[in-house]
Amino acid sequence: MPAFAFSTAGTIRFGRGEAARAIPEIRALGRICLVTGRTPARADWLTDALNDVFLITISDEPDVGMIETAVASARAFSAQAVVAVGGGAAIDAGKAIAALIPATRPMLDHLEVVGQGLPLDNAPLPFVAIPTTAGTGAEVTKNAVISVPSHRRKVSLRDARMLPDLAIVDPSLTDRCPHGVTLASGLDAITQVIEPYICTRANPLTDALCRDAIPMGLRALPQLMIGEDAQARDRMAWVSLCGGLALANAGLGVIHGLAGPLGGLSGASHGAICGALLPHGLAMNASRVENRASLERIDEIRGWIAGALGGDMANAFATLHRWACDAGLPGLDAQGISEQNRLDAAKAAASSSSMKANPASLTPQDMVDLMSAAR
């Protein structure tokens, strides 16, 4: 059995009603900088309950300028803690804001790839993450993904101390999430339990999480495409949490290795990109992997897909592709991703942290072919 370490949020609370039950604890943090997604009304249950709150709305995936402006405003407010309520973009923004309010260096000094990737010089403010979508698992990760328009890249601000102090996963907050968001975020969640399971840094604890979560997600998401279902929402929230725990403690692979650059180059939604790439990334890895144990895991995934969506194991990845298209997921072309974006992403993926744990060695041409299949 391999040696491994496992890090996560200070406290995780899961279950319907947990968000409301945490209000007194959140209020006790003092002056709160509350970060929400593009629909602040979804956080009214918390805003109305806080005594001293400053609201920041994140209308798109966070970029350098957005975060720098928010940090300056939060400092002027003398925020004592940061709470993020929303999807992955809001949580990443909140995580970055909490990290940078006490920082003395410019933000760029701490960014990976385009900056120096330096650790934070001061500990972040207390941070609470409350997701309202089942997708990124950002409530239990130690990095925030930030877009850098000047470099047309998405990169990470990363520090072990950025793990949230409190992560509250209340599936009721995802109820009635729009169909398209449910589909894209759900496929992202499924990708984030599949890639850690087949990556080269998988460990017994992440395996235990992923082995149950993969088939659970593959069955729950189709239920939500048919209609609202509280039990399926609960299951997808759990799958999303498992994905965050697994990727933070094992690794990812080519799908996320390409999704980051593609998102930075095109502005397309991260979840939709992952969903479009997933079946083709699995097929490419299956055709290139040399390790028998990795191939056996990929075959397990074929079986789980066939069990959830029908068809035979041999054609499972094609079945997943057809199901996602029929559910309304756009291909890369329809997402506004050009041929040049794909070529640039194949080159950029070489420096992506996600690629380091991919189970197969892939060439830039392999990655171009993978993306062409996802058009």
MOJOMO-V737782 format. One line per field, one symbol per residue. phi: phi as a letter, one per 20 degrees, with the letter a starting at -180 (. if undefined). A space follows every 50 residues. Layout:
phi->???
This chain:
phi->.ffbcccbggbddcqfnffffeggffgffofdeddcffdgffdggegfee ecccecddebffcgfffffffffffffmfdaccdcqegfffffffffffe gefdefgggeefmecemfffecfffgcddcfdcdbemffcddccecedgf dlcdcdecagfeggfbddddgffegmfggffgffffffffgedffffdff dfcgfffffffeffffffeffgffferfbffffgffffffffffffffcc rcaffffefffffffdnffgfffgffegffffffffedfdeffffffffg fgfffffednndfgdffffffffffffoffffffeneeffgfffffffff efffffdffcedegfgfffgfffef
